[in-house]
Structure formats: structure tokens, C-alpha cells
Amino acid sequence: MSILQKPFRHRAVEPTRAVASVGVSGASDEVCDGSNSLEYLGNMTSDELLGRDYMQAMSRMLVLPCGGTTVNSTGGLLETGVVSCRQAFCPEGVSEDEARRCQENCRSHPFFCKETCEANEQSGACQSCRRECEAACECSSYCEPLMKDAALCVEQGGRWQQALSQNFDNVLSSMLTLFEISSTEGWADVMYQACDSYGQFIEPVRNYSEWLFAPFFVVYMIFSHMFIINLSVGVIVDKFMDLKQSGKRDVLLTTAQLKWLDSQRLLTATRFDVTNLHKMPWLQRKVYHFISSFRFSAFILVAIALNSALMAMQTFPSQIESWDEVMYVGKRCFSAIFTLEMMLKIYALRSAYWEDSWNRFDFFCVIVSLLGIILEDTTTLNVTGVTSVFRVLRLFRLMKYLKGVKKIFVALAASVPKLVNVMAILLLLLTLYSILGVSLFSTLKFSSESPQCNFKDFVQAFITLFRASTGEAWNEIMHDIARSPKEIFASGDWCTPDYLFDTENQFEALSEKCLIERPGRTVIRCAVGGVPLWAKWRDGDKAHLNPFSAHKQAKKKAGTVKRPASTKYSCR
């Protein structure tokens, strides 16, 4: 029998106190190790007990009828008399206008009661179904109506949740999802989930809508990413070309940078190793001709390649018993070759040796290698990792002999001033947004899937934003920040109530609970008179921003918090 022909089942989440003996979901109450011990519980303060009750209550899930009606054996409407969601959480009822609005919504709802009421709207099954729909609407703050597979899933102890952070539930969410996948971030996951979709409140079926949604997303990605974004980049490049053709030599360089670039090009074109070669001693001339010969250069290139190959063949653990001895001998042989090369060049070139930046680089690598060998032989220090870095850097010397690669490297070096100006803008943006992120999100709950992405301090915020600037999971960081307490607890995780996160007066207590090292707060947004106000992080402002501040003074009969009628609160 279809679940539509039965009373609605819903998931009721109570935000403060328990009202019945129910099971607790998978959200853990334990923040630090040992927080469930009897000794620990006996020493808890009133605020700690309040916070613990908050987490237990937010983790609680009740499965109840929305209104408590059903159909009898003759097909008529029957009041069951069981405890329903509306009776337990909204016993005071709603206004006539609100009740009328709920009735109209349930009559025209695209999913609820549609199949049940298609044949006969006057039947008992249809009337019972709409009563349940109206009850869920009148108590929408606590009741989540479900049907079909979703209702069966929750009734059997599961959770009915979104598979992804993205959705197409409304126009704004759809636009955000399409904007996210236009950056190629997670677009394949969204496409696969759409291809598996079967219907509202029904379990997905593998590739059920494959021929409908797969072409849609592929065509969208072709036009949104490959055409529109690339055309936007082309427009920017075309604008730079226009500026360049307008008479300016380089639109990305300042006057000082242009002078520096000209001087570097002049020095590169007019550099000589030595002068007055005929006046040198015959032995120095011979050594100079030897180090300038093609054979000597080829020998050094082969030595650099073999040295790098020897290092590349190292494995952990060693596959050959005597491999450590081979590495030991090979390291010293190649160090001797490069040391001899350095000494020959210094003897032949004298002071001109230090004018070449490649020679200075080679001298530094040789000295570091020799120091590493001396320290390894005379002390117990293991500096192999440090010296290996400089041994690998010798590969850059290949650019000195490979003319084509050298041209590319020179072009890259000449573009450094342009890159500095662009990187300065990026650094400024990252710095500004890092400071803003720490001010707004420093105490937010860390993501359970990627806890490294947070805004706890400036350095961590800078790393997080730099990662997002590369396009790596930037949308998931955004969705994690936007999670509400209800969504956090529904996922099996937990968060800290805002009114107990008093860092000025309770810093030591929060530190003992590991809530300073790994904060678990959520952003509170209040809408007063329809105007949204973002809560400040200072606890002095929490009296008028905290929807649970008067929880001890005003309680409902069912044990929930009575909220002011003139103020509407919603958590984000």
C-alpha cells in the first residue's frame, strides 16, 4: 500500500528538552576523551549540563503522525488519539489566516496527497491525508513531513538526507548549483546524482534518467565553461592587446621595471667569461680551453643525469641488500666530479667565475654536498634529506647547455616583474579576505570531511582561501560555512550552542572541552521585522540575538522554548 494512503509520518527534532523516551541518533556527545565518565559528569557545572542537554535534545529524532488521523475499515476519517507532532510541539495552534494558508497549500501541493486525492477528494483517505499535511504545515518549525521511501527510511531508523550539498529545490539554489558546476568543481557528481533521480521522496535508481540529464549537463558545461568563460578571458586578452598597440611599450610594467628589464637583457647579451686570453699563463689557457670544450660540457651533463638517476632509483625499504653501499659510493664519486669541475673553473676564470650566476649556484651546491658528507662521516647527524635537495637542484644546470630550454627560462625570468604586479593584487585580496574570514568564521564548527579548511587564525584562513582560489573544493567550503545547527545535527555531527560559547568569561572551561582548539559554534542570524541581522561574536550582544536566552523563564507545556511573538528567529 502506498504511504500516501496512510497517515503522514514526519521527523520531529526538538531543539531544547526531551519530551519523551526516544532513541538518540549517531551524533556523539563526547567532545574530549573521557567526557562520558561518571566522575566527569559529577563535576559538570550548570552551563555544562545545559550544553550537554542541548546536544542530546538536538540529536533526538521522533517518528510521529503529523496530526494523528487515519482511515477506518469503512473508509471514513478516524481520529486515532495518539500523540502527534502538532499536539506535542504546537499545542497552542495557529491563527485563522495561517490555518487557511496551510489548507490552500495542501490542496495545491505538487506531491503530498496528490495521488490519494486524484480519484475522490471527498474520500476519507484524502481527508485524512490533507489533515496530516495541514498539521505538518501548522507546526513546520518542528515537523518535517515525509512520504514514500523517505517515510519508510526514517521509520526504520535511517536518515533521509541530500546526497550532495547542491540541489535544485528553488531558483536561487539552482542558480548557485549551476554557477558552481560552471567552474568544473563537482559537476560530474551533480550529473550522476541527477541521472539516478527517480522521483520526489523515492530512493534513487542507478541511471534511471541517464538519457535526459546527461546530455543536459554536458551541453551546459560546453557552453558555460568552454565557451562563455574562455570567451571572457579572450575579451580581457584582447583589451590588453589594444592597450599594447596604442603606443605603450608594456602595460603591465612600471617605468622602473622596464629599466631593470632592459639592463638585464643588455647584460645577458654582452657577457664575456674572460678578457685578454693571450696574456694568461699557458696552463690557465689550457684549462680554460678544456672547460670550454664540448666534450667537457657533455661529460658534466652525463654526470648530472647519472647523479639524478641514481637518486631516482632509491626506494624505501631498499630492494637490494647492498644498495645503501652503492648510494654511499655513488654520492662521493659524483661529489668529487663536481668539486673538480668547480676547482678547474675557478682556476681558469679566476674572478670572472663569480660573475656568472650559474657558477655561483654550482659553487653553493658543491659546498653543501661536501658539508653533508663531512657531517655524515664525523657525526651521527642524518642530513641526507637536506643535501639531497641541493643535489637534485643540479638538474637546473642543464638549462645552461640546452639552448632551447635556456631561452624559455630567460623568457620566464623576464616576465617576473609582470607576475609580481599580478601576484601583489592576489596577495592583497587574500589578505583582506583572510582578515574578514577570521572576524566572521573563526569560531565556526570545523567540517568533519575537511577539518583543515577553517578560519581559526590568519595563517589558516590564508591557506584555506589560497586553496579555494585554485578551485579545489571551494564550493564545499562555502556549504560547510552555511550549515545550520539543524543540518549539522541531522548529519550525525554536533555543534555548540551560541549562548554558551563565552570566550571572555569561560575560556578555561571551553579549553578543557577542546572547544578552543576545535570550536563548534554556528553563525546565528536573526530576522527582526523582516530585516536580517548578523549576530556579532561578542557575548555581550547575545541577550537580544540569542533565541534561547530565556529558556528557563519561558517554557511550553511540552518542554520547548516559547519564542516572542513579535520576533522571528532563524539559525544559519
C-alpha positions in Angstrom: 0.0 0.0 0.0 1.3 3.4 -0.9 2.4 5.5 2.0 0.2 8.3 0.7 -2.8 6.3 1.8 -1.5 6.1 5.3 -1.2 8.9 7.9 1.8 11.1 7.2 4.9 10.3 9.2 7.3 13.0 10.0 10.6 13.6 11.7 10.4 15.9 14.7 13.5 17.5 16.0 13.1 19.1 19.5 15.6 21.9 19.9 15.8 22.1 23.7 14.4 19.5 26.1 13.3 15.9 25.8 9.6 15.3 26.0 9.5 11.5 25.6 11.7 8.5 25.9 13.2 8.2 22.5 16.4 6.9 20.8 19.3 9.2 20.2 20.9 9.5 16.7 24.5 8.9 15.9 25.7 12.4 17.0 28.3 11.9 19.7 28.0 13.8 23.0 31.7 13.3 23.7 34.0 16.2 22.6 37.1 15.2 24.5 38.1 11.7 25.6 36.6 10.7 29.0 33.7 13.2 28.8 31.1 10.4 29.4 32.7 9.1 32.6 30.8 9.3 35.9 33.5 11.4 37.6 33.4 13.9 34.7 29.6 14.1 34.8 29.5 14.6 38.5 31.8 17.7 38.3 29.9 19.4 35.5 28.6 22.9 36.1 25.1 24.1 35.3 26.2 25.6 32.0 28.0 22.4 31.0 24.8 20.4 31.8 22.8 22.8 29.8 25.1 22.4 26.8 25.0 18.7 27.2 21.2 18.7 27.3 21.2 20.9 24.2 23.3 18.5 22.2 21.2 15.5 23.4 18.0 17.2 22.6 19.2 18.4 19.1 20.3 14.8 18.4 16.9 13.4 19.2 14.6 12.3 16.5 10.9 11.3 17.0 8.8 9.5 14.4 5.1 10.5 15.0 2.0 11.1 13.0 1.7 14.8 11.9 -1.9 15.1 13.0 -3.0 11.7 14.3 -5.7 10.8 11.8 -6.2 7.7 9.8 -8.9 5.8 7.8 -11.2 3.2 9.4 -12.3 -0.1 7.9 -15.2 1.5 6.1 -13.0 4.2 4.5 -14.1 7.0 6.8 -11.9 9.5 8.7 -10.8 8.4 12.1 -9.1 10.3 14.9 -6.6 7.8 16.4 -6.0 9.7 19.7 -2.2 9.0 19.6 0.3 11.8 20.3 1.0 13.7 17.1 3.6 16.2 16.2 1.2 19.2 16.3 -0.1 18.1 19.7 3.3 17.7 21.2 5.1 20.7 19.8 2.5 23.2 18.7 -0.5 22.7 21.2 -1.4 26.4 21.1 -2.4 26.2 17.4 -2.1 28.9 14.8 -4.1 31.9 13.7 -7.0 31.6 11.3 -5.0 33.1 8.5 -2.2 30.7 9.0 -4.6 27.7 9.1 -6.3 28.9 5.9 -2.9 29.3 4.2 -2.0 25.7 5.2 -5.3 24.4 3.8 -4.7 26.1 0.5 -1.1 24.9 0.3 -2.2 21.3 1.0 -4.9 21.4 -1.7 -2.5 22.5 -4.3 0.6 20.8 -3.1 2.5 19.1 -6.0 3.5 16.0 -4.0 1.6 15.4 -0.8 -1.9 13.8 -1.2 -1.8 14.3 -5.0 -2.2 10.6 -5.8 -4.6 9.9 -2.9 -7.0 12.8 -3.8 -6.9 12.4 -7.6 -9.8 9.9 -7.7 -12.1 11.4 -5.0 -11.3 14.5 -2.9 -14.2 13.7 -0.5 -12.9 10.2 0.4 -11.8 9.5 3.9 -8.2 8.7 2.7 -8.0 12.1 1.0 -9.4 14.0 4.0 -7.0 12.2 6.4 -4.0 12.8 4.2 -4.8 16.5 3.9 -5.4 16.8 7.7 -1.9 15.4 8.2 -0.5 17.8 5.6 -2.1 20.7 7.3 -0.8 19.6 10.7 2.7 19.5 9.4 2.3 22.9 7.8 0.9 24.4 11.1 3.9 23.1 13.0 6.6 23.4 10.3 9.2 24.6 12.8 9.4 21.1 14.4 7.7 18.7 11.9 9.2 17.5 8.7 6.6 15.6 6.6 7.8 12.6 4.7 6.2 10.1 2.4 7.0 7.0 0.3 10.6 5.8 0.6 11.6 8.8 2.7 9.0 7.9 5.4 9.9 4.2 5.3 13.6 5.1 5.7 13.0 7.3 8.8 10.5 4.8 10.3 13.2 2.1 10.1 15.8 4.3 11.9 17.6 5.8 9.0 18.1 9.4 7.8 16.7 10.9 4.7 19.3 13.4 3.5 20.7 15.0 0.4 23.5 13.1 -1.2 25.3 16.3 -2.2 25.4 19.9 -1.0 24.0 21.1 -4.2 20.3 21.0 -5.1 17.6 22.4 -7.5 14.9 22.9 -4.8 14.3 26.5 -5.9 15.5 29.1 -8.4 18.3 30.6 -6.2 19.6 27.1 -5.3 19.5 26.1 -8.9 21.4 29.2 -10.0 24.0 28.6 -7.3 24.4 25.0 -8.3 24.8 25.9 -12.0 27.4 28.5 -11.1 29.3 26.0 -9.0 29.5 23.4 -11.8 30.4 26.0 -14.4 33.7 26.2 -12.6 34.0 22.4 -13.3 34.0 21.8 -9.5 31.9 18.7 -8.8 29.9 18.9 -12.0 30.2 15.2 -12.6 28.9 14.3 -9.2 25.8 16.5 -9.7 25.2 14.9 -13.1 25.4 11.4 -11.8 23.0 12.2 -9.0 20.6 13.7 -11.4 20.8 10.7 -13.7 20.0 8.5 -10.7 16.9 10.5 -9.6 13.6 8.7 -9.8 11.1 11.0 -8.1 10.3 13.1 -5.0 10.8 11.2 -1.8 11.8 8.0 -3.7 15.1 6.2 -3.4 17.5 6.8 -6.4 17.8 4.2 -9.1 21.0 3.8 -10.9 21.0 5.6 -14.3 17.2 5.9 -14.3 17.2 9.3 -16.1 20.5 8.9 -17.8 19.4 9.9 -21.3 17.6 13.0 -20.0 20.1 14.6 -17.6 23.5 13.5 -19.0 23.0 15.5 -22.3 21.7 18.4 -20.3 24.8 18.7 -18.1 27.2 18.0 -20.9 25.7 20.7 -23.2 25.6 23.1 -20.3 29.3 22.6 -19.4 30.3 23.0 -23.1 28.5 26.4 -23.3 29.1 27.7 -19.7 32.7 26.7 -19.2 34.3 26.1 -22.6 32.6 28.9 -24.4 31.5 31.7 -22.0 34.4 31.6 -19.6 37.0 31.2 -22.2 35.4 34.0 -24.3 35.5 36.2 -21.2 39.3 35.5 -20.9 39.6 36.2 -24.6 38.0 39.6 -24.2 40.4 40.5 -21.4 43.4 39.4 -23.5 42.1 41.4 -26.5 41.8 44.5 -24.3 45.4 44.2 -23.3 46.5 43.8 -26.9 44.6 47.0 -27.7 46.4 48.8 -24.9 49.7 47.5 -26.1 49.1 48.6 -29.7 48.1 52.1 -28.5 51.7 53.1 -28.1 52.6 51.9 -24.7 55.6 49.6 -24.5 54.2 47.3 -21.8 51.0 47.9 -20.0 51.9 45.6 -17.1 55.3 47.1 -16.2 56.2 50.3 -14.4 59.0 52.6 -15.6 61.5 51.3 -13.1 60.7 47.7 -14.0 61.2 48.5 -17.7 64.6 49.9 -17.0 65.6 46.8 -14.9 64.4 44.5 -17.7 66.5 46.5 -20.3 69.6 46.3 -18.1 69.2 42.5 -17.7 68.8 42.0 -21.4 71.9 44.1 -22.1 74.0 42.2 -19.5 72.9 38.9 -21.0 73.8 39.9 -24.5 77.3 41.4 -23.7 78.7 39.0 -21.1 82.2 37.6 -21.5 83.9 34.9 -19.4 87.4 36.3 -19.6 89.4 39.0 -21.4 93.0 39.2 -22.7 93.2 35.4 -23.1 96.6 35.6 -24.8 98.2 37.2 -21.7 97.2 34.3 -19.4 99.8 31.7 -18.4 99.8 28.7 -20.7 98.4 26.3 -18.1 95.5 28.6 -17.3 94.8 28.9 -21.1 94.8 25.1 -21.5 92.4 24.7 -18.6 90.2 27.4 -20.0 90.0 25.7 -23.4 89.4 22.3 -21.7 86.4 23.5 -19.6 85.1 25.4 -22.6 85.2 22.3 -24.9 82.2 20.4 -26.0 83.5 17.1 -24.5 83.9 18.6 -21.0 80.3 20.0 -21.2 78.9 16.7 -22.4 80.7 14.8 -19.6 79.3 17.2 -16.9 75.8 16.8 -18.4 76.1 13.0 -18.3 77.4 13.2 -14.7 74.4 15.3 -13.7 72.0 12.9 -15.4 73.6 9.8 -13.8 73.6 11.5 -10.4 69.8 12.3 -10.7 69.1 8.7 -12.0 70.9 7.2 -9.0 68.8 9.3 -6.6 65.7 8.4 -8.5 66.3 4.6 -8.1 66.3 4.9 -4.3 63.4 3.1 -2.7 62.1 2.6 0.8 62.7 0.0 2.0 65.7 -0.9 -0.1 65.0 -3.8 -2.5 68.7 -4.7 -2.7 70.8 -5.5 0.3 73.9 -3.7 -0.9 72.0 -0.7 -2.3 73.0 1.6 0.6 76.6 0.9 -0.1 76.0 1.8 -3.8 74.4 5.1 -2.8 77.2 5.8 -0.4 80.0 5.3 -3.0 78.0 7.0 -5.8 77.3 10.1 -3.7 81.0 10.6 -3.0 82.1 9.9 -6.6 79.7 12.4 -8.1 80.6 15.0 -5.4 84.3 14.5 -6.3 83.5 15.1 -10.0 81.5 18.3 -9.4 84.2 19.5 -6.9 86.9 19.0 -9.5 84.8 20.9 -12.1 84.4 23.8 -9.7 88.1 24.0 -8.9 89.1 23.9 -12.6 86.7 26.7 -13.4 87.9 28.8 -10.5 91.5 28.3 -11.6 90.7 29.2 -15.3 88.3 32.0 -14.8 89.5 33.5 -11.5 87.3 36.5 -10.6 85.2 36.1 -13.7 83.9 32.8 -12.2 81.8 34.7 -9.6 80.2 36.9 -12.2 78.2 34.1 -13.7 75.1 33.2 -11.6 75.2 29.6 -12.7 78.7 29.3 -11.4 77.6 30.8 -8.0 74.7 28.3 -8.0 77.1 25.4 -8.7 79.5 26.5 -6.0 76.7 26.6 -3.4 75.5 23.1 -4.3 79.1 21.7 -4.1 79.8 23.3 -0.7 76.5 22.0 0.7 77.2 18.5 -0.6 80.7 18.5 0.9 79.5 19.7 4.3 76.8 17.0 4.3 79.5 14.3 3.6 81.7 15.6 6.4 78.9 15.7 8.9 77.7 12.2 8.0 81.3 10.8 8.4 82.2 12.7 11.6 78.9 12.9 13.5 75.7 11.0 14.0 73.6 13.7 12.3 71.5 12.5 9.3 71.5 15.4 6.8 70.8 13.2 3.8 67.4 14.7 3.2 68.8 18.3 3.2 71.7 17.6 0.9 69.6 15.6 -1.5 67.6 18.7 -2.2 70.6 20.6 -3.5 71.8 17.5 -5.4 68.5 17.4 -7.2 68.8 21.2 -7.9 71.8 20.5 -10.2 69.2 19.5 -12.8 68.7 23.2 -13.4 72.2 23.4 -14.8 71.0 21.5 -17.8 69.4 24.7 -18.9 72.8 26.3 -19.3 73.7 23.8 -22.0 70.3 23.2 -23.6 69.8 26.4 -25.6 66.1 25.9 -26.3 65.3 25.3 -22.6 67.5 28.3 -21.7 65.5 30.6 -23.9 62.3 29.6 -22.2 63.9 30.1 -18.8 65.2 33.5 -19.8 61.7 34.5 -21.0 60.2 33.3 -17.7 62.7 35.3 -15.7 62.0 38.4 -17.9 58.3 38.0 -17.1 58.9 38.0 -13.3 58.2 41.8 -13.0 54.8 41.3 -14.6 54.0 38.4 -12.4 55.0 40.4 -9.3 52.4 43.1 -10.1 49.6 40.5 -10.6 50.6 38.4 -7.6 50.6 41.6 -5.5 46.9 42.1 -6.3 46.2 38.4 -5.5 48.1 38.7 -2.2 46.2 41.9 -1.3 42.8 40.2 -1.9 43.8 37.0 0.0 45.0 39.2 3.0 41.8 41.2 3.1 39.5 38.2 2.8 41.6 36.3 5.4 41.2 39.1 8.0 37.5 39.2 7.2 37.2 35.4 7.4 38.8 35.3 10.8 36.4 38.1 12.1 33.3 36.2 10.9 34.1 32.5 10.9 36.9 31.9 13.4 34.7 30.1 15.9 32.6 28.1 13.4 32.3 24.3 13.5 35.1 22.6 11.6 34.0 20.5 8.7 34.1 16.7 9.5 35.2 15.9 6.0 37.9 18.5 5.6 38.8 20.0 9.1 42.0 21.6 7.6 39.8 24.2 5.9 38.9 26.7 8.6 39.3 30.3 9.6 40.7 29.8 13.1 43.6 32.2 12.6 45.0 34.4 9.9 47.5 31.8 8.6 44.9 29.0 8.4 42.4 31.4 6.8 45.0 32.4 4.2 45.8 28.8 3.4 42.1 28.0 3.1 41.4 30.9 0.7 44.5 30.1 -1.3 43.3 26.6 -1.7 39.8 27.9 -2.8 41.5 30.3 -5.3 42.9 27.2 -7.1 39.3 25.9 -7.4 39.9 22.9 -5.1 36.6 22.2 -3.3 35.8 25.9 -2.9 32.0 25.2 -3.1 32.2 22.6 -0.3 33.9 25.2 1.9 31.1 27.6 1.2 28.4 25.0 2.0 30.2 24.0 5.3 30.2 27.6 6.4 26.5 27.9 5.6 25.3 24.9 7.5 22.6 25.5 10.1 22.5 23.7 13.6 19.6 21.6 12.3 21.6 20.4 9.3 24.7 19.7 11.5 22.8 17.6 14.0 20.8 15.9 11.2 24.1 14.7 9.6 25.1 13.0 12.9 27.5 15.7 13.9 27.2 18.2 16.7 27.7 22.0 17.3 28.0 24.3 20.4 25.0 26.5 21.4 25.9 30.1 20.8 24.8 31.3 24.2 27.3 29.0 26.0 30.3 30.0 23.9 31.5 32.7 26.2 35.2 33.0 25.4 35.7 36.1 27.6 34.4 34.5 30.9 34.6 30.8 30.2 37.9 30.4 28.3 39.4 27.8 30.6 36.3 25.7 30.7 36.0 25.8 26.9 39.7 25.0 26.5 39.3 21.9 28.7 36.4 20.7 26.4 38.7 21.2 23.4 36.4 23.9 22.1 39.1 26.5 21.7 41.4 24.2 19.7 38.4 22.9 17.7 35.5 25.3 18.1 32.0 24.1 17.3 29.9 27.2 17.1 27.4 28.2 14.4 26.5 31.5 12.8 23.3 32.9 14.2 21.2 35.1 12.0 18.2 37.0 13.4 15.4 38.4 11.3 13.7 41.2 13.2 10.7 42.7 11.4 11.8 41.1 8.2 15.3 42.7 8.3 18.1 40.1 8.7 20.8 41.0 11.2 24.1 39.0 11.5 24.9 38.3 15.1 28.2 39.6 16.5 30.8 37.3 18.0 30.9 39.2 21.3 28.9 37.6 24.0 27.7 40.9 25.3 25.4 41.1 22.3 23.9 37.7 22.8 21.0 38.7 25.0 18.9 40.1 22.2 20.3 37.9 19.5 20.1 34.5 21.1 16.7 32.8 20.6 17.3 30.5 23.6 18.4 33.2 26.1 15.1 32.9 28.1 14.8 29.2 28.1 14.5 28.8 31.9 11.9 31.6 32.2 9.6 30.7 29.4 8.8 27.0 28.6 6.0 25.4 26.8 3.9 22.6 28.4 5.6 20.2 26.0 9.0 21.3 27.2 10.1 23.6 24.4 11.1 27.2 24.4 8.4 29.8 23.9 9.7 32.4 21.5 8.5 36.1 21.4 5.6 36.6 19.0 6.9 39.8 17.6 10.3 38.4 16.7 11.1 35.7 14.2 14.4 33.9 14.7 16.2 31.5 12.3 19.5 29.9 12.7 22.1 29.7 9.9 
